[in-house]
Amino acid sequence: SQKSEPCGRHTMTTFSESKPKPSQPLSQPTPTQPQRPNPSITAISWTGGKDCNLSLLHAHRDPSLDVRYLVVFRVNEKSFLAHPIPFMEAQAKSLGLELLFVDIPQDTNDYMQAYIDGIVNLKVGYGIEVITTGDMDLVGTMERNWMERCCEGASIRVHLPLWKKNREDVLEELLDEGFRIMFSCVKSPFFDASWIGRMLDRNTLEEMKAIADRKLTEDEKESGVKELDLCGERGEYHTMCVDGPLYRWEVMLEREERAKEIVMESKWEGNIHNAKKIWTICLKESGETKEENGG
């Protein structure tokens, strides 16, 4: 079971409005990208966070890929605390890409087959030939990348542009490319509620590096906590992107001033970081997002 503290009553606008930015449709090559015959129709496995946004940029710059879709894999149409669906919808509008959902039955006895079936439906229904994902490493006890195995079962190609990349290099690349990344979920013992809504910049990167360098206590080691992965690959934190080189306008978010706190009272297999407390962003009740000229 989990105990949650309610969100605060007061709302705030996290980001100021900005003018629309000129941009080209993502499916078209830039002048520096010669058009190749028959580029592969590509979808980005999407959460709205930093990794999938960077992988989208890599795919966009690959002339062999024709990026048309963002794909969200979810269980039984459930919402995501760290990655609110209304925010992902606003991102898709700003990026000019269609947002698709693959719903996985909660009562399935074979999650991998459910993913494969969903990917086959994407291939048949939308002609998708490649799925790009921002995965960087294996998760938990997995011996192969999950999406790679699922795409193999569906007979389509997986594209892993960030695979095994140095974590600090990835964060530096995000900053160098001009992405604006907000922390939307953080976990103990490395973070606290004050990180919710903060932006990734070089100051926060230095703080994270210091956290990663500290030695774990014996209690933390015994409870299964490992050193902080700078990119949060063990689920230590999650993010949402509000702007970047491919966004036509900045996506803004109406959120509660107070983060939502969740106390973990039982062992949950999805809690691969073994956190005792989790803090997440909390949208105002309407779940409203705002985007300049975004409809």
N, C-alpha and C positions, 0 to 999 in steps of 0.2 A: 504494500500500500504506500501511498505517497500523501504527504500533507502539504498544502499550498497556502501561502499567505495571499490575501486578495491584493489586486493592484491598487495603487493610490487613486484618489478621486480626481486629482488635478491633472489636466492635460497640458502638453506643451508641443510646440512645433519644433522639431529637431533641426530642420534645415531651412534656410532661406531660399526663396525662389530664384531661379536663374533663367536667363534667356535661352531659347532653343539654340542648339548648336547645329551648324551645317554638317550633314553627313550623307554618305552614299548608302543605298540599300545594301544590306549585308551579303546578299546573294551575288552581287556584282563585283568583279575584280577591280582593284585600284589600278591607277595608271602604271604602277610599278609591277603589277602582277599580270603577265601575259595570259590570255585565255587559253586553257588547254581544252582539247575536245573531251566532251563527256565527263566533266567533273562529277564526283560521287555525291549524291544527295545525302546530306549530313544533318543529324540532330545532336544537340548538346544535352547530355544528362544534367538536369538543372535543379539547383536548390536556391540559387540567387546569391550564393556566397562567393568568397574570393577565388576559390580554386576553379569553379566552373566558369567564372567570368574570365579568368586568365586563359583557360583552355579554349573558350570561345574565341578569344583574340588570336590564339595560335592557329585555330582551325580557319578563321576568317582570312588569315594571311597565307594559307596553304592553297595554291592555285588548283590543286587536285581535288579540293573539297568545295561543295556548293552548300553552304550552311543555310538551312531554311527553317528549322524547328528547334524549340526548347522542349525537353521532355521531362516531366516530373513523375517519378515512380512513388506511389503512396499506397498505404494499406487501407482498403475500405473507405476511401474518400476522407480519411482523417486529415486534420490540419496539423501543421508543424509549429511547435512553440518557437523554435529558433529561426524558422524560415516561413513567416506568414504568407499564405497563398495570395491574399490581396496585394501584397508587396511584389511577389513574383509576377503577378498579372500586370502590375504597373511597369515593372522592368521590361517585360516583353513588348509592351506598347512603345516604350522609349527606344528599344532596340529594333523595332519593326519586324519582329519574328513571331510566328504563331506558337502559342504555348499549348502543349498537348499533355494529357494525363494518362498514365497507365495505372489502373487500380488493381491492387493485389488483394485477393480474398483473405480476410483475417484468419479464417478457419482452414486454410489450405494445409495439407500435409506435406507439400512439396513446394517450398518457396522458389526454388530455382526453376522448376518447370513452369510456375506461374509467371515468373519474369520472362522466360523464354517464349511462352505463349503471347505475352504482351508485346514483346519485341517483334515476333512474327506478324502480329496484327499491324504494327507500325510499318513493317516492310511491305505488307500487302496493301494496306490502306493509303499509305503516303509515299511509297516508293523509296523509303529510307534504306540506304546502303551502308552507312557508317554511323556509329554512335561515338561521339567524343566525350570523354569523361576527365575530370580534374583529379582523379585518384593519383596518389603519389607513392603509396606503399601498401603492403598487405595489412589487413585488419585482423586483430585477435589471433585466432589459431588457423586462419586461412592459409593455404599453401599456394594458391593462385588467385589472381585478381578476379573478383566476383563478376564484374561486368564483362571481362574477357571470356569467362566461361559461359555466361548467358548468351553473349553474341555468337560465340562459337556454336552453341546449340541451336541458334536461330539462323545460322549460315549467313551472318553479316559480319562486317569488319568492325573492330574496336580501335579507337585512336586514343592514345595515352600520352599526350605531349608533355606532361609534368612527371611522368613516372621516374622514380628514384632521383629526382632532382634534389640538390642541396636546399634545405629548408630556408636558410637565411637568404640564399640567392632568389628563391621564389618571392619572398616578401619584398626584397629590394626591387625585383622586377615590377611588382605591383605598384610600388611607389614611383619608380622611374617612368612607368607608362601613364601615370596620372589617375589611377583608380582611386576612388574615395570609398573606403571600406569601414563599416561600422560593426562593432561587437554587438551581437544579438543574443548570445548565450555564453555563459562562462561557468566554470565548475571549480569547487574546492579541490585541493588545498591551495592552488596556485592563484586563484582570482577571487574577487568578491563582487558585490552588487555595484560598486562604483565603476566597474568596467563596462557595464551595459550602456550603450549609446556613445561610448568613446570611439574616436576615429583611429584607424591605423595610420601612424606616422612614424618618423624616425625616433621620436622620443618614446613612444609606446614600444617600438621594436627594441630599443635599448633596455627598457624595463623588462620585457619578456626574456631577453637574453640573460639578464641577471637572475631572473626566476629560474630559468632552465639550468643555470650553473650552480644553483644552491644544492646542498646535499639534502637528501630526504631523511626524515626522522625514522627511527626504527618502527614506530607505530605505522607510519605511512607505508613503509616497505612491507610490513606484515599484512596490511590490508590490501595489498596488490597495486598500490600506486607506483607508477614509474615516472622517470624524469619528464619534464615538460617537453613535448614535441613542439618546436616553434610554429609549425603550421597546424597544430591541433589534430594531427592524424589519428590520435587515440581518443578523439572527442573532447579534449580539454576545453575547447571553445569553438564557437561558430560565429559566422559573420554574414552580413548582407551588404551588397554593393549598391551605393546610391548614385554613382556616376563613374564614367570611364570613357576611354577613347571611342567606343562604338555607340555610346548613348547619345541620342539626339537632344535630350533634356535631362536635367537632374531629377531623380525620383525622390520625393519627399515623403516623410512619414509622420503621422500624428500618433504619438505614443503617450502612455502614462508616464508621469515623472518618476514614479517608483517602479523598480524592477520587481518581477514576480519571483518569489523564492520557493523552491521545492526542496523538501527534506526527504532524502532517500532512506526509507525504513526497512527496505527489503532488498535482497540481491536481485537485480534485474539484468538479464544477459546483454541488453542493449547498452548498459552503463559500463562500457569496456574500460573506462578510466577509473572505475570504482570510486566515484565522487560521493561524498556524504551530503553535499549541498549543491544545488544548481540554481542559477539565476538566469532569467530570460527576459527578453523584451516583452512588453505588454501593450498591444495596440488599444486605442480607445475603443469603446463598445461597437461602434459602427465599422471598425476595421478599416477606416478610411485612409487612403493614400492620396497624395496630390502630385500632379506632374504638370509642369508648364506646357500648354498646348498639347497635352496628352490625351485629350478626350475625357 
